[in-house]
Amino acid sequence: MDMMDLARSDAAEEPRMRADARRSRAKLLEAATAAFAEYGADAPLEDIARRAGVGIGTLYRHFPTRTDLQAGVFRSQVDAVCSTADELIGNVTPEQAFAGSVRAIAGYLITKRGLAKALIDSLGRDSELISVCSMRMRDTLDRLLGHAQEAGVLRTDVTAHDVLRLVHGIVMATEQSPQDTDRLLGMMLDGLRTSAAGRFAPPPD
């Protein structure tokens, strides 16, 4: 199954559920995302069910194992980042789309404390989930880079791999001082611009 087949399979799963089951699944993913961000990938499943307002049996019906729940959160977060990028590309300038998506990626990295490592330990670094999600993220970032580079606002020697490593480094470095994350992201973005392009605008309040 290739990347597009997997995406279509995931997209087709929820419409087949009853409306109340879709709501329960969405609440569980939202609660698990918050719990994993707060406590890490080993957050208690009972607490996640309680946050979602459902019983533990409902959690297990949707996600039979902890790994299934971790995978659901991981995939939903990647979907959110890529959807944000798609929306930005279609509605704002290339530089705004790039900057907005970089900040979305940083937010995603902040909320997935230990999640990728837990999934790699369980499924393997070359698993379909990890491979597909990594490919989607790189493909999305490549499109953003291409738009910004063609517009002349971003250095042409920058790669998606470079950006992901820089953002990851900033997120790791500011784990204990999250108030500094956006300021350092702004400095990084300014460093990636061409000399004639000036500075990236700060995010809206």
BELJO-V94214 format. One record per helix or strand of 3 or more residues. SS is the DSSP state (a for helix, b for strand). FROM is the first residue (numbers start at 1). TO is the last residue. If there is no record, write none. Layout:
ss=<SS	SS>
from=<FROM	FROM>
to=<TO	TO>
This chain:
ss=<a	a	a	a	a	a	a	a	a	a>
from=<3	19	45	56	66	94	115	128	160	178>
to=<15	39	52	62	91	111	123	150	173	192>
